[in-house]
C-alpha cells in the first residue's frame, strides 16, 4: 500500500511514538495515510487505542524484524 508520510519512531518509548504520530497526523490532510515505524513493544496496544480514540483508521499493522509498522488513515473532518 502507498502512504503519504512516514514517521520513524524507532527507539522511542511510550508515549512518544503516539505523541509524534498525533503531531504528524495533525499536519496531514484528511484521508492521508501515515506509515509509523516503532520498536516500543507497547505500540501494539497504544497505536490501535489512539486510533480508536481519535477516530483515525488503523488500516494495517505488521512486524518487520524488530520493527512494528502501522498504516494509519487520518479521519475525515466530517466524522
N, C-alpha and C positions, 0 to 999 in steps of 0.2 A: 504494500500500500504506500501511496505517496503522502508525504507530510509537508506542512508549510513552514514549520520551525522546529528546531531541535534544542533541547536543554540537557547539558551534561552535568548531572548531579552526582557523578561517580565520586565516592569517597566522603560525601556529606552524610551526616547522621540526622535522624529525626529531630526536629520537624523541618529541617532546611530543604529537602527535596520538594516537599509540598508547598512550602512558602515561596520558593523560587518558581515553581510551576504556576502558582497563582499569579505572581507578578508578570511572568512571561505571557500567560493567557490573557491578562488584562490588556496587553498591548496588541493582541491579535484581533482580527475582525471575527464576527460571529460565523460559525461554521468551519473556521480554520482548524487544522489538526496539528497538535504539538506532539513530538516524539520526545519522551522523557527517558533518560538513562540514569539508573540509580543502582547502587550496591548496598544500600541500607536494607537489611532483612525486613525491617518494619514497613518498608514501602509496599509490600504485598498487601498489607492491611490499610495503611494510611492513604495511598493513592485512590483505591476504589471508594473508600469512605469520603474523601474530599470531593471526588467527582459526584457522588450521590448527593452530598450536602449542597454543593454549588450548582448542581443542575447540568454539569457537563456530561458528555457521553464517553465512557471508557470503552473504546471500540476494539481494543486489543491489548494483550499483555503476554509476554513470553520471557523466557530466560535464555540469555546468550552467554554461556560460560558463567562467570560470577556476576554478570550484569543483568538487571531487570530492565526490560524495555516495555514502556507503556505508550499507547497511542490514545490521545485524548482529543475529542472534538469539542471545541468551545460552544457553549449553549447559544441558541438564537436569543436575541434580545426579547422576543415576544413570549418566551417561556416563563 
